[in-house]
Amino acid sequence: MLRGWEDFYFLIGSSAAGLIGLLFVVVTLTAGLDRRSAQKGASLYMTPVVFHLAAVFVLSAVAIVPGLSYLAIGLISAGGAVAGIAYAAFVTLGLRKPDVTPPPHWSDIWFYGVAAGAVYAALLAAAAATLAQAQWAEIARGIVLIALLLLSIRNAWDLVTWLAPGTNDADGLQEGEDANSR
């Protein structure tokens, strides 16, 4: 266990778990969208956010397991980092496909794919430091998990602000028309 870090990991792990719950509410915003486009959008935008939040949650939980060795924490973190790098590459390539409709905003590739890959690469470095029992390893893991949590919050906000205006279109409202004006 990473002594003195229990509250930190409990806080960010709980935050990630709560945000995953809120994403279930966000999914209801897709109710009026075409099913095929909603599924494609979920795989490219929603699933990465859930993946990253789940990574924060799991890695935080692992860090506070009583009696878990630095070796185990380092290996689990390294495994999560490798999975995250692979998933970020998958998302980046998926967003670059020419048949993605609507075409992604230029920032989507950077925030949903490239930045996530960079954060997971930093997690891999922190895992290596944990395995080497470097003094700075705990701080590096903490910074990386905060970065991943903040990136997930940014991407969830991007997703919600894109989905929310679309719900008015699904209700048959014209642009600029208010639901109360009918």
Buried (B, 14 or more C-beta within 10 A) or exposed (E): BBEEBBEBBBEBBEBBBEBBEEBEEBEEBBEBBEEEEBEBBBEBBBBBBBBBBBBBBBBBBBBBEEEBEBEEBBBBBBEBBBEBBEBBBBBBEBBEEEEBEEEBEEEBBBBBBBBBBBBBBBBBBBBBBBBEEEEEBBEBBBBBBBBBBEBBBBBBEBBBEBBEEEBBEEEEBEEEEEEEEE
